[in-house]
Amino acid sequence: RFICIYPAYLNNKKTIAEGRRIPIDKAVENPTSTEIQDVCAAVGFNVLLEKNKMYPREWNRDMQYRGRVRIQLKQDDGNPCLPQFPTRKSVMLYAAETIPKLKTRTQKMGGNDQSLQQGEGGKKGKGKKKK
C-alpha cells in the first residue's frame, strides 16, 4: 500500500506533460526527494527514500533530479494511515505547501544572494584583465 512521489510531481518548472501533477501556483521550485522525505516523515508517515530511482520522463540525469519517495498511504485493511491525508494528491499538496518552509530552503535563499553578488564581482574583474 505504498505510493511513489517523484520530485517532478511537485516541480513548478515542469509542465504537466513533463510530469507535474499539482497546480503550478501550488508547486515548488526544484524540490528534492530528501525534502519530500523530511516533510512526510515529520507528519508521521512511514517513508522510504530510494535515491537511485529516477522519474522515467526526466531527461536530466543529475543527482539533484534523482530519487523517489515511497509513502505508506493506506494500511493493509485499506484504511488511511493518517486520516487528514486520504489521497495521494492530498499528500503531494501538503508536501508542496510545506517544503518552502523548511530551514534548508530559508537558509539557501539568504546564501544565494551573497554568492551571486560575489560571482558577479569576480566575473567583472576577469573581464577587465582580458582587455
Phi and psi restraints in degrees (value plus and minus 20) as a CYANA .aco file:
   2 PHE   PHI    -116.2   -76.2
   2 PHE   PSI     123.9   163.9
   3 ILE   PHI    -129.8   -89.8
   3 ILE   PSI     136.2   176.2
   4 CYS   PHI    -126.4   -86.4
   4 CYS   PSI     116.7   156.7
   5 ILE   PHI    -146.7  -106.7
   5 ILE   PSI      98.9   138.9
   6 TYR   PHI    -115.8   -75.8
   6 TYR   PSI     129.7   169.7
   7 PRO   PHI     -76.8   -36.8
   7 PRO   PSI     -49.1    -9.1
   8 ALA   PHI     -82.1   -42.1
   8 ALA   PSI     -47.7    -7.7
   9 TYR   PHI     -83.0   -43.0
   9 TYR   PSI     -48.3    -8.3
  10 LEU   PHI    -129.6   -89.6
  10 LEU   PSI     -15.7    24.3
  11 ASN   PHI    -106.8   -66.8
  11 ASN   PSI     100.9   140.9
  12 ASN   PHI     -96.2   -56.2
  12 ASN   PSI     -27.9    12.1
  13 LYS   PHI    -103.1   -63.1
  13 LYS   PSI     -30.0    10.0
  14 LYS   PHI    -118.8   -78.8
  14 LYS   PSI     132.8   172.8
  15 THR   PHI    -110.4   -70.4
  15 THR   PSI     153.1   193.1
  16 ILE   PHI     -83.8   -43.8
  16 ILE   PSI     -57.2   -17.2
  17 ALA   PHI     -84.2   -44.2
  17 ALA   PSI     -49.3    -9.3
  18 GLU   PHI    -105.9   -65.9
  18 GLU   PSI     -24.4    15.6
  19 GLY   PHI     103.2   143.2
  19 GLY   PSI     -20.8    19.2
  20 ARG   PHI     -89.4   -49.4
  20 ARG   PSI     117.9   157.9
  21 ARG   PHI    -139.1   -99.1
  21 ARG   PSI     -19.1    20.9
  22 ILE   PHI    -145.4  -105.4
  22 ILE   PSI     142.3   182.3
  23 PRO   PHI     -78.4   -38.4
  23 PRO   PSI     125.3   165.3
  24 ILE   PHI     -83.5   -43.5
  24 ILE   PSI     -51.2   -11.2
  25 ASP   PHI     -93.0   -53.0
  25 ASP   PSI     -36.5     3.5
  26 LYS   PHI    -121.7   -81.7
  26 LYS   PSI     -28.9    11.1
  27 ALA   PHI     -96.9   -56.9
  27 ALA   PSI     146.6   186.6
  28 VAL   PHI    -133.1   -93.1
  28 VAL   PSI     133.6   173.6
  29 GLU   PHI    -101.4   -61.4
  29 GLU   PSI      97.0   137.0
  30 ASN   PHI      24.3    64.3
  30 ASN   PSI      46.4    86.4
  31 PRO   PHI     -93.3   -53.3
  31 PRO   PSI     135.2   175.2
  32 THR   PHI    -130.9   -90.9
  32 THR   PSI     142.9   182.9
  33 SER   PHI     -86.2   -46.2
  33 SER   PSI     -53.0   -13.0
  34 THR   PHI     -87.9   -47.9
  34 THR   PSI     -55.5   -15.5
  35 GLU   PHI     -85.3   -45.3
  35 GLU   PSI     -62.1   -22.1
  36 ILE   PHI     -83.0   -43.0
  36 ILE   PSI     -61.7   -21.7
  37 GLN   PHI     -82.0   -42.0
  37 GLN   PSI     -65.6   -25.6
  38 ASP   PHI     -79.4   -39.4
  38 ASP   PSI     -65.8   -25.8
  39 VAL   PHI     -84.6   -44.6
  39 VAL   PSI     -65.0   -25.0
  40 CYS   PHI     -92.5   -52.5
  40 CYS   PSI     -56.6   -16.6
  41 ALA   PHI     -87.3   -47.3
  41 ALA   PSI     -56.0   -16.0
  42 ALA   PHI     -85.0   -45.0
  42 ALA   PSI     -50.5   -10.5
  43 VAL   PHI    -100.3   -60.3
  43 VAL   PSI     -40.9    -0.9
  44 GLY   PHI      97.0   137.0
  44 GLY   PSI      -8.1    31.9
  45 PHE   PHI     -95.8   -55.8
  45 PHE   PSI     134.7   174.7
  46 ASN   PHI    -103.5   -63.5
  46 ASN   PSI      91.4   131.4
  47 VAL   PHI    -140.0  -100.0
  47 VAL   PSI     121.9   161.9
  48 LEU   PHI    -152.0  -112.0
  48 LEU   PSI     104.2   144.2
  49 LEU   PHI    -120.3   -80.3
  49 LEU   PSI     106.5   146.5
  50 GLU   PHI    -133.1   -93.1
  50 GLU   PSI      80.6   120.6
  51 LYS   PHI     -89.1   -49.1
  51 LYS   PSI     -56.5   -16.5
  52 ASN   PHI    -111.2   -71.2
  52 ASN   PSI     -20.0    20.0
  53 LYS   PHI    -100.1   -60.1
  53 LYS   PSI     132.7   172.7
  54 MET   PHI    -156.5  -116.5
  54 MET   PSI     128.3   168.3
  55 TYR   PHI     -89.4   -49.4
  55 TYR   PSI     108.8   148.8
  56 PRO   PHI     -79.3   -39.3
  56 PRO   PSI     -52.8   -12.8
  57 ARG   PHI    -104.2   -64.2
  57 ARG   PSI     -21.5    18.5
  58 GLU   PHI    -100.4   -60.4
  58 GLU   PSI      97.6   137.6
  59 TRP   PHI    -106.2   -66.2
  59 TRP   PSI     -43.4    -3.4
  60 ASN   PHI    -103.8   -63.8
  60 ASN   PSI     105.2   145.2
  61 ARG   PHI    -114.1   -74.1
  61 ARG   PSI      -9.6    30.4
  62 ASP   PHI     -83.7   -43.7
  62 ASP   PSI     136.3   176.3
  63 MET   PHI     -83.8   -43.8
  63 MET   PSI     -50.1   -10.1
  64 GLN   PHI     -85.2   -45.2
  64 GLN   PSI     -45.5    -5.5
  65 TYR   PHI    -115.6   -75.6
  65 TYR   PSI     -21.1    18.9
  66 ARG   PHI    -106.6   -66.6
  66 ARG   PSI     145.1   185.1
  67 GLY   PHI      82.1   122.1
  67 GLY   PSI     130.7   170.7
  68 ARG   PHI    -164.2  -124.2
  68 ARG   PSI     135.0   175.0
  69 VAL   PHI    -134.3   -94.3
  69 VAL   PSI     108.8   148.8
  70 ARG   PHI    -125.1   -85.1
  70 ARG   PSI     107.8   147.8
  71 ILE   PHI    -144.3  -104.3
  71 ILE   PSI     113.7   153.7
  72 GLN   PHI    -102.1   -62.1
  72 GLN   PSI      83.5   123.5
  73 LEU   PHI    -104.6   -64.6
  73 LEU   PSI     -58.6   -18.6
  74 LYS   PHI    -147.8  -107.8
  74 LYS   PSI     134.1   174.1
  75 GLN   PHI    -102.3   -62.3
  75 GLN   PSI     158.1   198.1
  76 ASP   PHI     -81.9   -41.9
  76 ASP   PSI     -50.6   -10.6
  77 ASP   PHI    -103.4   -63.4
  77 ASP   PSI     -21.0    19.0
  78 GLY   PHI      77.4   117.4
  78 GLY   PSI     -26.5    13.5
  79 ASN   PHI     -99.9   -59.9
  79 ASN   PSI     125.9   165.9
  80 PRO   PHI     -84.0   -44.0
  80 PRO   PSI     122.5   162.5
  81 CYS   PHI     -85.5   -45.5
  81 CYS   PSI     -63.1   -23.1
  82 LEU   PHI    -140.8  -100.8
  82 LEU   PSI     100.0   140.0
  83 PRO   PHI     -81.7   -41.7
  83 PRO   PSI     -46.1    -6.1
  84 GLN   PHI     -95.2   -55.2
  84 GLN   PSI     -29.7    10.3
  85 PHE   PHI    -145.5  -105.5
  85 PHE   PSI      60.2   100.2
  86 PRO   PHI     -99.3   -59.3
  86 PRO   PSI     -43.9    -3.9
  87 THR   PHI    -146.0  -106.0
  87 THR   PSI     143.6   183.6
  88 ARG   PHI     -85.7   -45.7
  88 ARG   PSI     -53.2   -13.2
  89 LYS   PHI     -85.2   -45.2
  89 LYS   PSI     -58.0   -18.0
  90 SER   PHI     -84.2   -44.2
  90 SER   PSI     -56.2   -16.2
  91 VAL   PHI     -87.3   -47.3
  91 VAL   PSI     -63.5   -23.5
  92 MET   PHI     -84.6   -44.6
  92 MET   PSI     -61.7   -21.7
  93 LEU   PHI     -85.4   -45.4
  93 LEU   PSI     -59.9   -19.9
  94 TYR   PHI     -83.6   -43.6
  94 TYR   PSI     -65.0   -25.0
  95 ALA   PHI     -82.2   -42.2
  95 ALA   PSI     -63.7   -23.7
  96 ALA   PHI     -86.0   -46.0
  96 ALA   PSI     -51.6   -11.6
  97 GLU   PHI     -94.3   -54.3
  97 GLU   PSI     -53.0   -13.0
  98 THR   PHI    -112.5   -72.5
  98 THR   PSI     -48.1    -8.1
  99 ILE   PHI     -77.2   -37.2
  99 ILE   PSI     -62.8   -22.8
 100 PRO   PHI     -83.4   -43.4
 100 PRO   PSI     -38.9     1.1
 101 LYS   PHI    -106.8   -66.8
 101 LYS   PSI     -26.1    13.9
 102 LEU   PHI     -83.2   -43.2
 102 LEU   PSI     128.4   168.4
 103 LYS   PHI     -81.2   -41.2
 103 LYS   PSI     -58.3   -18.3
 104 THR   PHI     -82.3   -42.3
 104 THR   PSI     -56.4   -16.4
 105 ARG   PHI     -89.4   -49.4
 105 ARG   PSI     -64.9   -24.9
 106 THR   PHI     -88.6   -48.6
 106 THR   PSI     -55.7   -15.7
 107 GLN   PHI     -90.0   -50.0
 107 GLN   PSI     -60.3   -20.3
 108 LYS   PHI     -81.1   -41.1
 108 LYS   PSI     -58.9   -18.9
 109 MET   PHI     -78.9   -38.9
 109 MET   PSI     -65.7   -25.7
 110 GLY   PHI     -85.3   -45.3
 110 GLY   PSI     -60.5   -20.5
 111 GLY   PHI     -89.4   -49.4
 111 GLY   PSI     -55.4   -15.4
 112 ASN   PHI     -84.2   -44.2
 112 ASN   PSI     -59.3   -19.3
 113 ASP   PHI     -80.4   -40.4
 113 ASP   PSI     -64.0   -24.0
 114 GLN   PHI     -87.4   -47.4
 114 GLN   PSI     -64.5   -24.5
 115 SER   PHI     -86.6   -46.6
 115 SER   PSI     -54.4   -14.4
 116 LEU   PHI     -84.6   -44.6
 116 LEU   PSI     -62.0   -22.0
 117 GLN   PHI     -84.7   -44.7
 117 GLN   PSI     -61.9   -21.9
 118 GLN   PHI     -84.6   -44.6
 118 GLN   PSI     -61.9   -21.9
 119 GLY   PHI     -82.0   -42.0
 119 GLY   PSI     -62.0   -22.0
 120 GLU   PHI     -83.8   -43.8
 120 GLU   PSI     -61.5   -21.5
 121 GLY   PHI     -81.9   -41.9
 121 GLY   PSI     -62.4   -22.4
 122 GLY   PHI     -84.2   -44.2
 122 GLY   PSI     -59.5   -19.5
 123 LYS   PHI     -85.5   -45.5
 123 LYS   PSI     -60.1   -20.1
 124 LYS   PHI     -83.1   -43.1
 124 LYS   PSI     -63.0   -23.0
 125 GLY   PHI     -81.6   -41.6
 125 GLY   PSI     -62.7   -22.7
 126 LYS   PHI     -84.5   -44.5
 126 LYS   PSI     -57.3   -17.3
 127 GLY   PHI     -83.4   -43.4
 127 GLY   PSI     -57.9   -17.9
 128 LYS   PHI     -89.1   -49.1
 128 LYS   PSI     -56.3   -16.3
 129 LYS   PHI     -86.5   -46.5
 129 LYS   PSI     -53.8   -13.8
 130 LYS   PHI     -86.8   -46.8
 130 LYS   PSI     -52.1   -12.1
